[in-house]
Amino acid sequence: MSARISPFDLSACARPNILALQPYRCARDDYKDDGTNILLDANENAYGPALELDEAQLHKGRSNGHNLDQNSAIDLLGLNRYPDPHQLDLKLLLCNLRNTHTHTCKSLRPENLFVGVGSDEAIDALLRCFCRPGQDKILTCPPTYGMYAVSAQVNDLAVIKVPLDIENRFALRPEAINQQLSSDPSIKVVYICSPGNPTANLVSKSDLQQVLEHPSWNGIVVLDEAYIDFAPDGTSLAEWVTEWPNLVVMQTLSKAFGLAGIRLGAAFTSPEIASLMNSLKAPYNISSPTSALAQVALQPKNVEVMRSNRAKILQQRARMLKELPQIPGVGQFLGGADSNFLLVEVLDKPREQGGKPSNKIASAVYEALAETRGVVVRFRGKELGCDGCLRITVGTESEVSKFLTEIREVLAGMYEGKVAVSREVNEREVNDIIA
């Protein structure tokens, strides 16, 4: 076939903001889950799904979102039918989980919910609901989850940044946020992460309330609670959306419930905002298997499995808080300890020798652990206030033991000159991982 002359020019046809978009990079882009590596980089739950299912249960039950109980699973023969577009049964279970009446006497109802493909669908849906491309803006508080900015660029929105207080354990700065909101009415959405990623600390309820009580700003406050189940009981503010008309609280089953593979996220909010989000979503955005597995996981028996696994994670988190600083070359923990990961400094030499946080050493440790020791963590040293930092997911007891042994040996080898640190590591790439 002869060469065809076409008037098509991708560079002139595609949207400029999409042509300039940095591709979404996640933890598995660098190191695959090949069954040999210990993966402490993506904040997954190493104890697996919060499910008690035997082999027989995998072949019975309904998958269209109706009449599921704790003994139900996936009906493979029902996959020829479209899934339930409204997911009311799933939403009711999510409401039951978060109706603790700790922060309000009101109760969440299915009308307060949007469910999507992970929290990322909710992040994007909110921007499409409230922000005009090329005109409006969002506000973020770095260091924070990178997907807020990615979604903003996709939607051609500018990002205003009000950094967390790095001198005060990455606390939120509500006065500074409110000052920005007062000066720029084009800011339509504020994203706040609690517990923070990568900071692992809770946002103060009073600080959040200060933003919600802004006297003149007309916009949406989004609280991302992806890691809330690793924080103390009663700290989720999901039910607080019944008290504030512009509050959205996002959650996921990817973390504490160990169901990252089913990609199920939820946004609790006012019925009015939920209606807008549900109106613009794809008609069948939650698959039948995802809905069925999520509903099984939210049954009381399996919620107890989640809590049992969480207790093991918290035990290993306490162990890491105690043992990791005893390793020469490990500095202080930054932020908090309210999640299933920790943010810790790596020093250019042991602390007693005057060691300082070092991106060069931290990135070299990250690479050496992954390339030669089979332990994958995450380098975060290029984020604001995180010089020389690694973010480490809390794994199982054996995984934590392996990690502690390997990082001790890698650091000792570097200080003794046995492990090379001179090779240039692409810090931008390893720091730009989203998860």
HUGI-V643442 format. One record per helix or strand. SS is the DSSP state (a for helix, b for strand). FROM is the first residue (numbers start at 1). TO is the last residue. If there is no record, write none. Layout:
BEGIN
SS;FROM;TO / SS;FROM;TO
END
This chain:
BEGIN
a;10;13 / a;16;19 / a;27;29 / b;38;39 / a;56;59 / a;76;78 / a;88;98 / a;110;112 / b;113;117 / a;118;130 / b;137;140 / a;147;154 / b;158;161 / b;165;165 / a;166;168 / b;171;171 / a;174;183 / b;187;193 / a;205;212 / b;220;224 / a;228;230 / a;238;242 / b;247;252 / a;260;262 / b;264;268 / a;271;280 / a;288;297 / a;300;326 / b;330;334 / b;341;347 / a;351;353 / b;357;357 / a;359;372 / b;375;376 / b;378;379 / b;389;393 / a;397;415 / a;427;431
END
